[in-house]
Structure formats: structure tokens, C-alpha cells
Amino acid sequence: MDKKHLIVGTDKRKLRTLLDHIIAGSGWPVAGIRGVPVSDVAHGPHTGYVLRELGSGEEALVASMDFLDLPIVEKFGVDTAAIDRILGVCRSQPLESRLVIIDEIGPIELSSDQFYTWVVEVLEGPGPVVAIVDRPYLPTYARFGRVHEVRDDADLEVVQDAILIAVQP
């Protein structure tokens, strides 16, 4: 059964909640990365993103509206060196017998050449992977696994159940 799963959808908050449920219900220890939105006020607009390595908990601010002298992606300056530093931590973690989470494959993360290389390595590897993919990048990555489309709330449980069944240890 396919153990590589790519999730696309428009509501990032719901997709991240879906990942939380998959992580909790998978029965696997996890590795990989999570993007954590940063906001100056509770429930306010995002002013940046932290990238967290799931095995160690190490994190770095990788995108911020305050990074004015760095390459701009969307409305954020992106610190590719910080992305690469977190990827170095990912590469030092054992991936055997772990569910690898990639949150997410999008323009901020892909501003790092090392990120693209790491994603391909993980998707070509033997272990289970669950990744959120921004729709414009889906044609590049769809060949690696099963694509799950989340259009509305009804899709969330169906996708969750399909992935949890497929990635059982």
C-alpha cells in the first residue's frame, strides 16, 4: 500500500489540524518539519513563519515581514540560511521507522535549494511520508505518492482515515 501522501487544499489551518490528527493517530514516531505561523496579535494576520524540526524540536524564524534585506517571497523576507540550518537538523535525525511530516512544500520553503533536494530524498525513501503541497507545486511532486484533495470539512475525515490506514506500522 502506498505510504507517500500529498495533501492539497486551500485552508492551511485545517490542513495543519489534519496533520496533527494524522500524527496523533499514526502509531509512528515522527520526523520532519512543521511550519508555524507567527502573528503579532492572537488570531491576527501572519507576520512570519517558524520552521520546527519535529524530532528535536529545534526551530528557526525563516520568514518575516521584518526581513527587509533578504529575498522576498510573497510578503515575507526569507532567510534561506535558517531553512538550511533546520534541514541540517532533519538530516541528522534517523528517519527509519518514522513517519516523515513535511509542512509544507511551498514557495517560502522552496526558496532553499537544499529544501527541494531533501524533499525528493524523503519522497524517494522507503518510509511513510505525509506532506502538504501548495497547489502550484503539485505537478512536480504528484508522481511520488497519492494525492488527497481537501475541498471542504467533509473531506477532512475521509483523507485522515485513508492516510491512517495506509501508513499503519
Backbone as CSV, one residue per row, in Angstrom:
resi,resn,N_x,N_y,N_z,CA_x,CA_y,CA_z,C_x,C_y,C_z
1,MET,0.852,-1.189,0.000,0.000,0.000,0.000,0.894,1.249,0.000
2,ASP,0.470,2.273,-0.702,1.258,3.492,-0.842,1.413,4.195,0.506
3,LYS,2.651,4.530,0.836,2.920,5.205,2.098,3.391,6.643,1.914
4,LYS,3.256,7.172,0.699,3.593,8.569,0.427,2.284,9.292,0.122
5,HIS,1.990,10.327,0.895,0.700,11.012,0.774,0.919,12.517,0.694
6,LEU,0.346,13.109,-0.345,0.447,14.545,-0.593,-0.944,15.146,-0.438
7,ILE,-1.040,16.176,0.383,-2.329,16.795,0.668,-2.342,18.197,0.086
8,VAL,-3.398,18.517,-0.663,-3.587,19.870,-1.183,-4.947,20.389,-0.720
9,GLY,-5.019,21.685,-0.522,-6.259,22.328,-0.111,-6.002,23.800,0.116
10,THR,-7.071,24.547,0.276,-6.924,26.000,0.392,-6.840,26.506,1.827
11,ASP,-7.419,25.786,2.775,-7.451,26.248,4.164,-6.280,25.641,4.938
12,LYS,-5.185,26.395,5.044,-3.959,25.900,5.676,-4.180,25.540,7.144
13,ARG,-5.023,26.276,7.824,-5.296,25.975,9.238,-5.909,24.578,9.366
14,LYS,-6.865,24.261,8.504,-7.493,22.935,8.541,-6.503,21.850,8.142
15,LEU,-5.647,22.135,7.173,-4.662,21.146,6.759,-3.669,20.853,7.886
16,ARG,-3.279,21.874,8.627,-2.353,21.660,9.749,-3.036,20.886,10.873
17,THR,-4.317,21.144,11.093,-5.071,20.367,12.078,-5.173,18.910,11.630
18,LEU,-5.396,18.696,10.353,-5.418,17.346,9.797,-4.088,16.639,10.057
19,LEU,-2.975,17.335,9.843,-1.670,16.751,10.132,-1.551,16.371,11.601
20,ASP,-2.031,17.227,12.499,-1.992,16.921,13.936,-2.714,15.613,14.231
21,HIS,-3.879,15.416,13.616,-4.659,14.189,13.835,-3.941,12.965,13.249
22,ILE,-3.314,13.139,12.104,-2.574,12.033,11.492,-1.374,11.659,12.362
23,ILE,-0.652,12.656,12.846,0.493,12.393,13.721,0.037,11.651,14.974
24,ALA,-1.031,12.129,15.586,-1.515,11.517,16.828,-2.027,10.101,16.623
25,GLY,-2.614,9.831,15.471,-3.241,8.533,15.255,-2.418,7.525,14.482
26,SER,-1.236,7.908,14.041,-0.480,7.040,13.130,0.179,5.838,13.798
27,GLY,0.537,5.967,15.059,1.275,4.893,15.714,2.772,4.932,15.439
28,TRP,3.240,5.929,14.714,4.657,6.087,14.389,5.263,7.217,15.216
29,PRO,6.543,7.127,15.562,7.252,8.341,15.972,7.394,9.205,14.717
30,VAL,7.538,10.495,14.885,7.576,11.385,13.726,8.936,12.057,13.564
31,ALA,9.176,12.480,12.349,10.341,13.276,11.982,9.854,14.269,10.935
32,GLY,10.721,15.194,10.568,10.358,16.145,9.519,10.212,17.552,10.041
33,ILE,9.396,18.330,9.340,9.263,19.754,9.662,7.812,20.179,9.752
34,ARG,7.584,21.199,10.548,6.284,21.857,10.633,6.510,23.352,10.499
35,GLY,5.660,23.986,9.713,5.648,25.435,9.632,4.695,25.973,10.680
36,VAL,5.154,26.959,11.429,4.335,27.547,12.484,4.157,29.027,12.168
37,PRO,2.914,29.443,11.874,2.693,30.860,11.592,2.979,31.724,12.822
38,VAL,3.520,32.892,12.586,3.801,33.864,13.644,2.902,35.063,13.412
39,SER,2.309,35.546,14.501,1.450,36.724,14.419,1.763,37.637,15.591
40,ASP,1.661,38.946,15.372,1.907,39.903,16.447,0.762,39.942,17.449
41,VAL,-0.420,39.535,17.009,-1.592,39.510,17.888,-2.329,38.191,17.698
42,ALA,-2.977,37.732,18.770,-3.719,36.479,18.683,-4.740,36.544,17.559
43,HIS,-4.749,35.529,16.721,-5.684,35.403,15.598,-5.555,36.540,14.587
44,GLY,-4.419,37.231,14.611,-4.191,38.297,13.645,-3.499,37.768,12.402
45,PRO,-3.218,38.652,11.465,-2.544,38.230,10.236,-1.125,37.739,10.540
46,HIS,-0.645,36.807,9.726,0.691,36.264,9.920,1.737,37.308,9.554
47,THR,2.738,37.429,10.417,3.850,38.334,10.147,5.126,37.567,9.843
48,GLY,5.042,36.236,9.908,6.202,35.412,9.622,5.910,33.943,9.846
49,TYR,6.955,33.124,9.680,6.837,31.684,9.881,8.087,31.142,10.543
50,VAL,7.858,30.256,11.493,8.925,29.494,12.130,8.889,28.102,11.519
51,LEU,10.047,27.534,11.279,10.157,26.160,10.815,10.676,25.336,11.994
52,ARG,9.930,24.293,12.363,10.279,23.448,13.509,10.628,22.040,13.029
53,GLU,11.771,21.538,13.476,12.167,20.169,13.193,11.508,19.289,14.251
54,LEU,10.762,18.291,13.818,9.907,17.542,14.732,10.644,16.572,15.640
55,GLY,11.773,16.042,15.220,12.497,15.096,16.057,13.129,15.750,17.273
56,SER,13.748,16.896,17.074,14.481,17.573,18.150,13.713,18.738,18.759
57,GLY,12.752,19.262,18.009,12.042,20.462,18.457,12.770,21.750,18.118
58,GLU,13.941,21.637,17.497,14.688,22.842,17.131,13.887,23.643,16.111
59,GLU,13.957,24.961,16.225,13.203,25.804,15.310,13.966,27.065,14.981
60,ALA,13.533,27.702,13.879,14.149,28.950,13.434,13.090,29.791,12.735
61,LEU,13.181,31.092,12.927,12.341,32.024,12.182,12.892,32.074,10.762
62,VAL,12.098,31.605,9.791,12.584,31.511,8.418,11.982,32.560,7.498
63,ALA,10.864,33.149,7.909,10.226,34.173,7.082,9.608,35.225,7.981
64,SER,9.802,36.486,7.607,9.257,37.570,8.414,9.055,38.807,7.545
65,MET,8.035,39.552,7.896,7.819,40.835,7.225,8.909,41.829,7.622
66,ASP,9.653,41.523,8.684,10.737,42.396,9.139,12.077,42.106,8.461
67,PHE,12.173,41.011,7.696,13.414,40.673,6.993,13.462,41.438,5.676
68,LEU,13.747,42.720,5.749,13.665,43.573,4.572,14.839,43.407,3.619
69,ASP,15.985,42.944,4.124,17.173,42.845,3.281,17.402,41.436,2.731
70,LEU,16.416,40.564,2.878,16.508,39.197,2.371,15.594,39.036,1.158
71,PRO,15.761,37.960,0.385,14.863,37.737,-0.756,13.395,37.716,-0.302
72,ILE,12.534,38.360,-1.068,11.114,38.456,-0.723,10.344,37.361,-1.457
73,VAL,9.549,36.617,-0.703,8.633,35.623,-1.245,7.269,35.975,-0.680
74,GLU,6.320,36.208,-1.589,5.022,36.739,-1.199,5.289,38.041,-0.461
75,LYS,4.886,38.185,0.789,5.120,39.444,1.507,6.214,39.321,2.566
76,PHE,6.930,38.194,2.551,7.907,37.905,3.593,9.330,37.885,3.051
77,GLY,10.250,38.423,3.857,11.657,38.180,3.590,11.966,36.771,4.066
78,VAL,12.757,36.032,3.302,13.021,34.634,3.621,14.508,34.425,3.913
79,ASP,14.769,33.832,5.068,16.122,33.517,5.495,16.431,32.079,5.079
80,THR,16.982,31.911,3.872,17.262,30.564,3.371,18.328,29.862,4.217
81,ALA,19.219,30.616,4.822,20.221,30.000,5.701,19.540,29.354,6.907
82,ALA,18.485,29.962,7.416,17.740,29.383,8.544,17.013,28.110,8.107
83,ILE,16.447,28.122,6.902,15.810,26.904,6.371,16.857,25.806,6.263
84,ASP,18.006,26.128,5.702,19.067,25.138,5.526,19.563,24.607,6.871
85,ARG,19.618,25.465,7.884,20.046,25.037,9.221,19.076,24.005,9.794
86,ILE,17.768,24.233,9.644,16.763,23.280,10.129,16.836,21.988,9.327
87,LEU,17.072,22.082,8.021,17.234,20.879,7.206,18.447,20.065,7.643
88,GLY,19.509,20.749,8.069,20.677,20.039,8.595,20.311,19.218,9.820
89,VAL,19.459,19.777,10.669,18.989,19.036,11.842,18.143,17.849,11.383
90,CYS,17.270,18.067,10.397,16.444,16.970,9.858,17.322,15.842,9.347
91,ARG,18.343,16.198,8.623,19.221,15.177,8.042,19.989,14.406,9.105
92,SER,20.176,15.000,10.273,20.904,14.308,11.340,20.000,13.376,12.150
93,GLN,18.697,13.474,11.952,17.744,12.634,12.675,17.523,11.330,11.911
94,PRO,17.411,10.211,12.625,17.118,8.954,11.925,15.688,8.973,11.385
95,LEU,15.521,8.563,10.136,14.183,8.533,9.544,13.610,7.122,9.516
96,GLU,14.446,6.118,9.753,13.960,4.754,9.749,12.889,4.599,10.825
97,SER,11.865,3.884,10.488,10.767,3.602,11.421,10.113,4.870,11.954
98,ARG,10.046,5.900,11.123,9.371,7.150,11.498,8.454,7.591,10.369
99,LEU,7.393,8.283,10.760,6.528,8.954,9.802,7.122,10.333,9.562
100,VAL,7.460,10.639,8.306,8.048,11.934,7.982,6.932,12.890,7.586
101,ILE,6.891,14.015,8.264,5.913,15.069,8.011,6.630,16.220,7.313
102,ILE,6.028,16.706,6.229,6.551,17.893,5.547,5.425,18.912,5.476
103,ASP,5.541,19.928,6.289,4.547,21.000,6.347,5.276,22.311,6.077
104,GLU,5.340,22.744,4.953,4.725,22.383,3.711,5.691,22.541,2.572
105,ILE,5.298,22.102,1.396,6.096,22.312,0.195,5.467,23.510,-0.505
106,GLY,6.071,24.672,-0.276,5.530,25.918,-0.803,6.649,26.872,-1.181
107,PRO,6.300,28.076,-1.595,7.304,28.996,-2.136,8.342,29.451,-1.118
108,ILE,7.957,29.605,0.139,8.932,30.023,1.150,9.982,28.932,1.322
109,GLU,9.525,27.705,1.548,10.448,26.592,1.763,11.300,26.324,0.527
110,LEU,10.686,26.388,-0.636,11.401,26.085,-1.880,12.360,27.189,-2.315
111,SER,12.415,28.285,-1.567,13.434,29.285,-1.857,14.821,28.754,-1.493
112,SER,14.838,27.646,-0.739,16.085,26.948,-0.413,16.263,25.779,-1.377
113,ASP,17.374,25.762,-2.094,17.677,24.628,-2.977,17.819,23.343,-2.177
114,GLN,18.362,23.448,-0.969,18.520,22.271,-0.118,17.166,21.675,0.267
115,PHE,16.149,22.516,0.408,14.820,22.011,0.761,14.293,21.110,-0.348
116,TYR,14.390,21.564,-1.595,13.925,20.746,-2.721,14.633,19.392,-2.726
117,THR,15.945,19.411,-2.554,16.729,18.172,-2.552,16.292,17.252,-1.423
118,TRP,16.108,17.795,-0.236,15.685,16.999,0.923,14.310,16.384,0.682
119,VAL,13.372,17.154,0.148,12.026,16.639,-0.111,12.085,15.453,-1.071
120,VAL,12.836,15.577,-2.144,12.945,14.476,-3.103,13.577,13.251,-2.441
121,GLU,14.622,13.456,-1.652,15.251,12.337,-0.942,14.237,11.613,-0.052
122,VAL,13.453,12.371,0.689,12.479,11.780,1.603,11.377,11.061,0.821
123,LEU,10.877,11.692,-0.236,9.805,11.075,-1.021,10.277,9.837,-1.781
124,GLU,11.544,9.772,-2.113,12.079,8.585,-2.766,12.508,7.511,-1.763
125,GLY,12.546,7.862,-0.480,12.969,6.919,0.550,11.905,5.874,0.849
126,PRO,12.255,4.917,1.700,11.358,3.784,1.953,10.232,4.043,2.953
127,GLY,10.356,5.058,3.789,9.404,5.238,4.879,8.159,6.013,4.487
128,PRO,7.174,6.013,5.399,5.938,6.752,5.139,6.157,8.269,5.236
129,VAL,5.457,8.995,4.372,5.568,10.453,4.322,4.177,11.038,4.151
130,VAL,3.913,12.117,4.884,2.701,12.909,4.675,3.156,14.350,4.497
131,ALA,2.781,14.949,3.367,3.229,16.306,3.046,2.056,17.157,2.580
132,ILE,2.057,18.408,3.025,1.139,19.407,2.473,1.881,20.068,1.315
133,VAL,1.211,20.163,0.172,1.826,20.721,-1.032,0.974,21.879,-1.532
134,ASP,1.601,23.041,-1.720,0.885,24.146,-2.367,0.540,23.713,-3.788
135,ARG,-0.688,23.974,-4.192,-1.206,23.506,-5.480,-0.282,23.783,-6.676
136,PRO,0.351,24.959,-6.798,1.203,25.174,-7.974,2.372,24.187,-8.080
137,TYR,2.758,23.573,-6.969,3.892,22.652,-6.966,3.468,21.192,-7.099
138,LEU,2.186,20.932,-7.109,1.692,19.564,-7.182,2.183,18.822,-8.429
139,PRO,2.207,19.440,-9.621,2.701,18.700,-10.795,4.129,18.178,-10.618
140,THR,4.954,18.882,-9.871,6.326,18.447,-9.637,6.389,17.231,-8.714
141,TYR,5.496,17.166,-7.742,5.608,16.146,-6.690,4.574,15.031,-6.772
142,ALA,3.535,15.171,-7.562,2.443,14.184,-7.599,2.923,12.786,-7.947
143,ARG,3.987,12.677,-8.701,4.493,11.363,-9.112,5.029,10.539,-7.938
144,PHE,5.265,11.187,-6.806,5.864,10.495,-5.668,4.859,9.772,-4.777
145,GLY,3.586,10.100,-4.873,2.651,9.463,-3.947,1.210,9.740,-4.295
146,ARG,0.352,9.323,-3.405,-1.088,9.515,-3.582,-1.463,10.941,-3.189
147,VAL,-2.237,11.585,-4.039,-2.675,12.960,-3.797,-4.060,12.938,-3.178
148,HIS,-4.212,13.709,-2.106,-5.503,13.858,-1.424,-5.923,15.319,-1.511
149,GLU,-7.093,15.552,-2.039,-7.645,16.904,-2.173,-8.594,17.161,-0.999
150,VAL,-8.369,18.265,-0.284,-9.272,18.664,0.789,-9.990,19.925,0.318
151,ARG,-11.250,19.754,-0.066,-12.050,20.877,-0.564,-12.918,21.483,0.525
152,ASP,-13.422,20.615,1.419,-14.318,21.102,2.470,-14.170,20.212,3.699
153,ASP,-14.927,20.527,4.749,-14.820,19.790,6.006,-15.108,18.303,5.842
154,ALA,-15.990,17.946,4.930,-16.342,16.536,4.735,-15.138,15.728,4.261
155,ASP,-14.224,16.366,3.543,-13.035,15.666,3.057,-12.027,15.373,4.163
156,LEU,-12.039,16.160,5.231,-11.014,16.025,6.262,-10.973,14.629,6.871
157,GLU,-12.117,14.126,7.301,-12.147,12.811,7.942,-11.837,11.701,6.943
158,VAL,-12.325,11.828,5.723,-12.067,10.819,4.690,-10.569,10.737,4.410
159,VAL,-9.923,11.884,4.241,-8.489,11.916,3.971,-7.719,11.377,5.175
160,GLN,-8.097,11.824,6.360,-7.437,11.353,7.581,-7.503,9.834,7.685
161,ASP,-8.683,9.274,7.507,-8.846,7.822,7.621,-8.047,7.081,6.547
162,ALA,-8.068,7.579,5.319,-7.334,6.923,4.229,-5.840,6.907,4.516
163,ILE,-5.311,8.015,4.997,-3.879,8.087,5.288,-3.524,7.213,6.480
164,LEU,-4.324,7.266,7.541,-4.019,6.466,8.725,-4.034,4.968,8.417
165,ILE,-4.953,4.543,7.586,-4.997,3.122,7.185,-3.734,2.779,6.392
166,ALA,-3.348,3.655,5.474,-2.225,3.368,4.570,-0.865,3.375,5.278
167,VAL,-0.708,4.170,6.311,0.614,4.305,6.942,0.766,3.472,8.212
168,GLN,-0.162,2.600,8.492,-0.035,1.797,9.715,1.284,1.062,9.749
169,PRO,1.965,1.092,10.924,3.245,0.385,11.044,3.071,-1.118,10.928
